[in-house]
Amino acid sequence: MSQILKSILATVAILISLCSVGQTMTFAQSTEEKTRAVRVEYQPETIQKAQQALKDKGFYKGQVTGKMDAATREAIKSFQQQQGLKPTGRLNKDTRQALGIELVATQPAKKTSK
């Protein structure tokens, strides 16, 4: 009887350890997915590029930090107004393209049939 009890306890211990490993992997995967899901306009690299472009154009006077602070938002708004864009203070696609930090998508030329 004690041998059966030891086997059952060992099996339960293995199952518990496997479950906790599975939860850790699930947590790591969900954290990675959330990181990938961060919109381009909120990524530090994008903000850093925008700050540098705004600085080069005379709209931003602060440090290039990659952080979306009040000075960066105001610089973006001023730039957007100057470009005739809606002054949202956000790095939307039109703003990124106007700053030259995002390529403009072009459509391939249509083939003409003869």
N, C-alpha and C positions, 0 to 999 in steps of 0.2 A: 504494500500500500504506500509506503513512504517513497518508493522508487517512482510510482505513478504520480504522486504529488509533486515530486521534484521535477519530473518531466513536464507536468502541466505548468508549474511556476516558471520553468525555463522557457517554455513556449510563449507564455504571457509576457515575459520580460523581452523576448525577441520581438514580439508583435508591437509592444509599446515603443521600443527603440526604432523600429521601422516606421511607425506612425509619426514619431517626432522628426525623423529625417525627412519624410514626405512633406511635413508641414514646413520645415525649413526651406526645402527646395521650392515649394509653392510660394512662400513669402519672397524668396529671392527672385523668382520668375516674375511675380506681380510687381515688385519694386523695379525690375529692369524694364518691364512693359510701361510702367508709369514714366520712367525716365525717357524712354523713346517717344512717349506720347506728348512731351512738352512741345508746344507750338514753336515754330521757327522764330517768331517775333519775340519770344521770351527766352530764347537760348542766349547764354552769356556771350558766345562768339558773335551772334548776330548783333547784339546790343553794342559790343565792342567795335565792330565794323561800322555801325551806324554812328557811334560817338566820334570815331576818327573822321568819317566822311563829313559829319556836321561840323567838326572842328576845322577841317580843311576848308570848308565853305563859309566859315565865320559865324555859324549859328550856335556853336557850343564852346564854352570857355573852360569847362571843368576837366578833370582827369579822365582818361580813358580807362574805365574800370570794368566794363561789362555788366554793370548794375543799372537797372532802370530806376534812376532817382528823379526827383522833381526837376532838376536842371536839365536832364536829358529829355524828359517829357515836354518841357517848355521849348527846348531847341527843336524838337520834332514838330511841335505845333507851328512854330514860326516858319520852319522850312515848308511844311505842308501848305500853309497860307500863301507863301511866296510862289509855290508851284501850282496853285489853284486846286489843291486837294482839300478834302474835308479835314479840318484841323482837329484830329482826334487825340494826338499825342501817342498813338500806337504805331508800331512798325509793321503796318499791313503791307501786303504785296506791292501795291502801287507806290507806297512810300519807299520801300526797299529798292524798287526798280528805279525810282527817280533819284535816289541817292547813289545808284550804281553799285549796290552791294548784292543785287540779285539779277540774274540774267533774265531778259525778256524772252518769253517763249515765242518761238516763231513757228508758223505752220509751213510744212513743205509745199513747194510750188505744185499746183495742180498740173497733172499731165493732160495734154490735149490729144484728142484722138484725131487721126487723119482719115 
